[in-house]
Amino acid sequence: MDWTSNNALKPFRDMEPKSMMDMALIPSIDPIDIGLGSSEKGNAITSAKPRKKTMTSVYLKFFETAPDGKSRRCKFCGQSYSIATATGNLGRHLSNRHPGYDKSGGDAVSNLAPQPITVSKKSQPQGKVPQVDYDHLNWLLIKWLIVASLPPSTVEEKWLANSYKFLNASIQLWSGEKYKAVFREVFRSMQEDVRASLEHISSKFSITLDFWTSYEQIYYMSVTCQWIDENWSFQKVLLDICHIPHPCGDAEIYHSLVKVIRMYNIENRVLSCTHDNSQSAMHACHTLKEHLDGQKVGPFCFIPCAARTLNLIIDDGLRATKPVISKIREFVLELNASSEMSEDFIQLTTAYQEGSWKPPLDASARWSGNYQMLDIVRKASKSMDAVIRKYEETLGNRMPLTSTEKNAVSIMHQYLEPFYKTTTNICTNKLPTIGLVLFFMDHISETITVCRESRHSPDWLKNAAEDMAIKARNYNNQVCNIFTYMTAILDPRIKGELIPESLSSDNYLEEARTHFMRNYSTTHFPSMTSGYSAQEVEDGGSVSFAEEIARKKRRASMSTATDELTQYLSEPPAPIPTDVLEWWKVNSTRYPRLSVMARDFLTVQATSVAPEDLFCSKGDEIEKQRFCMPHDSAQALLCIRSWTQGGIKLKFKSTEIDCERLMELAATASADNSNAGSEKKQK
């Protein structure tokens, strides 16, 4: 980030880093003697007719003579000079390290108490100079609050202020109210930047909704926007954190959602909404669809979150073994808390050849942690039993699993292994498209069906599979429509071959063709300069004149004989590991119209939250932060944090705040102080 890009910060470019830092960012912890030396000098200053001082005496007022009489020490920074040093060198020190003090006489000494750093524009002949206060330390604290998701009230803790006072009694932190006011202004400034950036995007948007309740029992909704840019890169940005007023029903959700999309001026460009599967959110999305259909702004669809559905399905499967999993978790928590016990466990698993394990083990109550519990018993049962026997006094006799419990764990582990592989694939996939997720969900439905129909499945597992099947069917019923069909077939890995049977319909194909011809098959399309063909890649980007003519002929022939959609579907699907967006980037010149449709529809999200936030322990931290956030700072702080993580510049009004640069300056000042201290000791 370049500090010089903003007018309000231009003076920083003209200053030396050292002079900036000496202003007050990290003052020396040594107390500064602001006295003038001997009483005679003091009397001289207060006499009715003071003698005219030479420049030498002005410089010397800012230095004190060491007890040995061999050196002089700067009263501001502690820098030492030989007693024989010329006063001109002392003046240059003051000019470079403490600008302004070399010519200000005695008045400068009385203003030494560090104040919030003021960054002002260069003086202009027209009178008043606009000023903006930027206290380095307070801005670094703001950055800390953002990164750690801590409310502004944190800085009101006495221990924090006292810690800084211990370093330097002159340090002044802003009040909690000022921090809140700054956060609100930063939020408004950055929100305007986000709104302005969305105006330049030509493709359609999808939005996702997430909900939670804070410790104050306030119901929140986050609205996130996704799209694919002209370079075929997936983009997303948090639009807002909304407080849903009582009674927190579908009407309140709908009005809050409409307010957000209107504020960002994307009402006529929203293609889909993925909700959290709650009835209130589903009804709100239905009302939004009716509203947008009435406005005739284009097609709109809302779909449930596949990740939440899959999580509920897995919970049904785990229900019978939850007591056993809780017992295993107790063991793992004790194992993680004891380095000695962990070392024994690692040595035993190596000796018994029971796999490689790295403490601390995942003991969360989420799906990743629950599967880890099953995995330990299934793969490291001998090591677990040996550790329990050795530390029986610590663990007690409740830890060992019975043979029946181990057998149940083994059956459940085998049954849920495909589910674990599925969630792992979804979590690690760069872009889990609707087509790919439906492909995995179809496999999950088949796995459940096999379990229900197997003669070898115990009754308790069949009963669990029945409940799992009901949730899987409900999800399929909600997502099987022409909208998701079009989204799925535009994934080159899926097309028509790997699409679930419930979506495979000739009627859907004809509707998709009609939609494509009506909305995308026009003669006025912008050239897709970012695309390039597979052959061009192989040729290093150089295509002969004859080849250009041949390709034009082929494209003309294809447009007259058949449409791009038919040509696209007639080719075999790409391998599953294929990067979908890269595939379309390469093939956009072959399908100039269909690629525009793909850019729109591939933005549709299969999940309302990042899958890893739901299935993995990472989600615990997110929930804690949200739950503990007070109402007066939740919106601003969570939005600013998300925006800065996405690369949007921290901004206060029209000024960009470069916290990284502030950290560099702080490190420079710290190094200078250390070097000065070392030199002083050596001398």
Residue pairs with C-beta under 8 A, 6 or more apart in sequence:
1 649
1 656
1 658
1 660
1 661
2 658
3 9
3 12
3 13
3 656
3 658
3 661
4 10
4 12
4 13
5 656
6 654
6 655
6 656
7 121
8 119
8 121
8 132
8 654
8 655
9 119
9 655
9 656
10 121
10 122
11 119
11 120
11 121
11 122
12 20
12 119
15 99
16 96
17 665
17 668
18 96
18 97
18 668
18 669
18 672
19 96
19 97
19 98
19 99
20 665
21 665
21 666
21 668
21 669
21 672
22 76
22 77
22 97
22 98
22 669
23 114
23 117
24 114
24 115
24 116
24 117
24 135
24 136
25 117
25 136
25 137
25 662
25 665
25 666
25 669
26 136
26 137
26 666
26 669
26 670
26 673
27 114
27 168
27 170
27 171
28 77
28 78
28 168
28 673
29 167
29 168
30 78
32 75
32 76
32 112
33 64
33 75
34 75
34 109
34 110
34 112
36 42
36 45
36 61
36 106
36 109
37 61
37 64
41 61
44 50
44 51
45 106
53 105
55 87
55 91
56 87
58 102
58 103
58 105
59 87
59 90
59 91
59 94
59 102
60 72
60 87
60 90
61 106
61 109
62 74
62 75
62 76
62 90
62 94
62 98
62 101
62 102
62 109
63 72
63 73
63 74
63 75
63 81
63 90
64 72
64 73
64 75
65 71
65 72
65 73
65 83
66 72
66 73
66 80
69 83
70 82
70 83
71 80
71 81
71 82
71 83
71 683
72 80
72 81
72 82
72 83
72 85
72 90
73 79
73 80
73 81
73 680
74 80
74 81
74 93
74 94
74 97
74 98
76 97
76 98
76 101
76 112
77 97
77 98
77 673
77 676
78 676
78 677
78 680
79 93
79 97
79 676
79 679
80 679
80 680
80 683
81 89
81 90
81 93
91 102
94 101
94 102
95 102
100 108
101 108
113 170
114 168
114 170
114 171
114 172
115 172
116 133
116 134
116 135
116 138
116 172
116 174
117 133
117 134
117 135
117 136
118 131
118 132
118 133
118 134
119 131
119 132
119 133
119 134
120 129
120 130
120 131
120 132
121 129
121 130
121 131
123 129
132 652
132 653
132 655
134 657
135 172
135 174
136 662
136 665
136 666
137 164
137 171
137 173
138 173
138 174
138 179
139 657
139 659
139 662
140 659
140 662
140 663
140 666
141 155
141 173
141 179
142 179
142 182
142 183
142 186
143 650
143 659
143 662
144 150
145 151
145 152
145 154
145 155
145 179
145 637
146 637
146 640
146 641
146 644
146 650
147 641
149 625
149 629
149 637
149 638
149 641
151 628
151 629
151 630
151 632
151 633
151 637
152 176
152 179
152 180
152 183
152 633
152 637
153 176
153 630
153 633
154 160
155 161
155 173
155 174
155 176
155 179
156 175
156 176
160 173
161 173
164 171
164 173
165 171
174 182
180 632
180 633
182 652
183 633
183 636
183 637
183 640
184 636
185 652
185 653
186 636
186 640
186 650
186 651
186 652
187 635
187 636
187 639
187 640
189 651
189 652
189 653
189 654
190 639
190 640
190 643
190 648
190 649
190 650
190 651
191 240
191 639
193 648
193 649
193 651
194 237
194 239
194 264
194 643
194 648
195 263
195 264
195 265
197 237
198 205
198 225
198 237
198 264
198 265
198 266
199 265
201 227
201 229
201 269
202 230
203 227
203 228
203 229
203 230
203 596
203 599
203 600
203 603
204 227
204 269
204 270
204 271
204 298
204 599
204 600
204 601
204 603
205 225
205 226
205 227
205 266
205 269
205 270
205 271
205 603
206 225
206 226
206 227
206 270
206 271
206 272
206 273
206 274
206 603
206 604
206 605
207 223
207 224
207 225
207 226
207 239
207 261
207 270
207 272
207 273
207 274
208 223
208 224
208 226
208 273
208 274
208 275
208 605
208 607
208 608
208 609
209 221
209 222
209 223
209 253
209 257
209 273
209 274
209 275
209 276
209 281
209 285
209 608
210 221
210 222
210 224
210 276
210 608
210 609
211 219
211 220
211 221
211 222
211 244
211 276
211 278
211 281
212 219
212 220
212 623
212 626
212 627
213 219
213 220
213 627
214 220
214 626
214 627
214 628
214 629
214 630
214 631
214 634
215 627
215 628
216 630
216 631
218 243
218 631
218 634
219 243
219 244
219 248
220 241
220 242
220 243
220 244
220 626
220 634
221 241
221 242
221 244
221 253
221 256
221 257
222 238
222 240
222 241
222 242
222 638
223 238
223 239
223 240
223 242
223 257
223 260
223 261
224 236
224 237
224 238
224 239
225 236
225 237
225 238
225 239
225 264
225 266
226 234
226 235
226 236
226 603
226 605
227 235
227 236
227 603
228 234
228 235
228 581
228 599
228 602
228 603
229 235
230 530
231 530
231 585
232 530
232 581
232 582
232 584
232 585
232 588
232 599
233 581
234 430
234 431
234 581
234 603
236 646
237 642
237 643
237 646
237 648
238 638
238 639
238 642
238 643
238 646
239 260
239 261
239 264
240 260
240 263
240 635
240 639
241 634
241 635
241 638
241 639
242 256
242 257
242 259
242 260
242 635
243 256
243 631
243 634
243 635
244 252
244 253
244 256
245 252
246 252
248 280
249 280
250 279
250 280
250 281
250 282
250 283
250 284
250 287
251 284
251 287
253 280
253 281
253 284
254 283
254 284
254 287
254 288
257 273
257 284
257 288
258 267
258 288
258 291
261 267
261 270
267 292
267 295
267 297
268 295
268 297
268 298
269 297
270 292
270 300
271 298
271 299
271 300
271 301
271 600
271 601
271 603
271 604
272 300
272 301
272 302
272 303
272 483
272 603
272 604
272 605
273 285
273 288
273 300
273 301
273 302
273 303
274 302
274 303
274 304
274 305
274 604
274 605
274 606
274 607
274 608
275 281
275 282
275 284
275 285
275 302
275 303
275 304
275 305
275 608
276 305
276 308
276 608
276 609
277 304
277 305
277 308
277 309
277 312
282 302
282 304
285 302
286 302
288 300
288 302
289 300
289 301
289 302
292 298
292 300
293 300
298 519
299 483
299 515
301 481
301 483
301 484
301 604
303 434
303 478
303 479
303 483
303 484
303 604
303 606
304 475
304 478
304 479
305 606
305 607
305 608
305 609
306 426
306 437
306 438
306 441
306 475
306 479
306 606
306 607
307 426
307 606
307 607
307 608
307 609
307 611
307 614
307 615
308 607
308 608
308 609
308 614
309 441
309 471
309 472
309 474
309 475
310 419
310 422
310 423
310 426
310 441
310 444
311 367
311 614
311 615
312 471
313 419
313 444
313 448
313 468
313 471
313 472
314 367
314 416
314 419
314 423
316 464
316 467
316 468
316 471
317 412
317 415
317 416
317 419
317 464
317 465
317 468
318 325
318 370
318 412
318 416
319 464
319 467
320 408
320 412
320 460
320 461
320 463
320 464
321 374
321 408
321 409
321 412
324 401
324 405
324 408
324 409
325 370
325 373
325 374
327 398
327 399
327 401
327 405
328 373
328 374
328 376
328 377
328 401
328 409
329 363
329 365
329 369
329 373
330 398
330 399
331 384
331 387
331 388
331 395
331 399
332 361
332 363
332 372
332 373
332 376
333 363
334 341
334 391
334 394
334 395
335 341
335 342
335 345
335 359
335 361
335 387
336 342
336 359
336 360
336 361
336 363
338 391
338 394
341 387
341 391
341 394
342 359
342 360
344 386
344 387
344 390
345 357
345 359
345 380
345 383
345 384
345 387
346 357
346 359
348 354
348 382
348 383
348 386
348 387
349 355
349 356
349 357
349 380
349 383
352 380
352 382
352 383
354 379
354 380
354 381
354 382
354 383
355 379
355 380
357 376
357 380
361 372
361 376
362 368
362 369
362 372
362 616
362 617
363 369
363 372
363 373
364 616
364 617
364 620
366 614
366 615
366 616
366 617
366 619
366 620
367 420
367 423
367 614
367 615
367 616
368 423
368 615
368 616
368 617
369 617
371 413
371 416
371 420
374 409
374 412
374 413
374 416
375 413
376 384
377 384
377 401
377 406
377 409
377 410
377 413
378 409
378 410
378 413
381 406
385 400
388 395
388 399
388 400
401 409
411 458
411 461
412 461
415 447
415 451
415 457
415 461
418 443
418 444
418 447
419 444
419 447
422 440
422 443
422 444
423 611
423 615
425 440
426 432
426 436
426 437
426 440
426 607
426 611
427 611
427 612
427 615
427 616
429 436
430 579
431 580
431 581
431 602
432 606
432 607
432 611
433 487
433 488
433 491
433 494
433 580
433 602
433 606
434 479
434 484
434 487
434 488
434 491
434 604
434 605
434 606
435 487
435 488
435 489
435 490
435 491
435 493
435 494
435 498
435 499
436 491
436 493
436 494
436 576
436 606
437 606
437 607
438 479
438 484
438 488
438 494
438 499
438 500
438 503
438 606
439 494
439 498
439 499
439 500
441 472
441 475
441 476
441 500
442 500
442 501
442 502
444 472
445 469
445 472
445 473
445 476
448 465
448 468
448 469
448 472
449 469
451 457
451 461
451 462
451 465
452 462
452 465
452 466
452 469
457 465
476 500
476 502
480 502
480 503
482 508
482 511
482 512
482 515
483 604
484 503
484 604
485 499
485 503
485 505
485 508
485 509
485 511
485 512
486 508
486 512
486 515
486 597
486 601
487 601
487 602
487 604
488 494
488 499
488 503
489 495
489 496
489 499
489 512
489 569
490 594
490 597
490 598
490 601
490 602
491 580
491 602
492 568
492 573
492 574
492 578
492 580
492 583
492 584
492 587
493 573
493 574
493 575
493 576
493 578
493 580
494 573
495 568
495 569
495 571
495 573
496 504
496 509
496 569
497 572
497 573
498 573
512 565
513 563
513 565
513 566
516 563
516 564
516 565
516 593
516 594
516 597
517 563
519 597
520 593
520 594
520 596
520 597
521 563
521 564
521 593
522 593
525 592
525 593
525 596
527 592
528 588
528 589
528 592
528 595
530 585
530 588
531 584
531 585
531 586
531 587
531 588
531 589
531 592
531 595
532 541
532 585
532 586
532 589
533 551
533 586
533 587
533 589
533 590
534 586
534 587
535 543
535 547
536 543
536 589
537 586
543 551
555 590
558 564
558 567
564 591
564 592
564 593
564 594
565 594
567 591
568 591
568 594
574 583
580 602
581 602
584 595
584 598
584 599
584 602
587 595
588 595
591 598
607 614
612 618
612 619
613 619
613 622
626 634
626 638
629 637
629 638
640 650
644 650
649 656
649 657
650 656
650 657
650 658
650 659
651 657
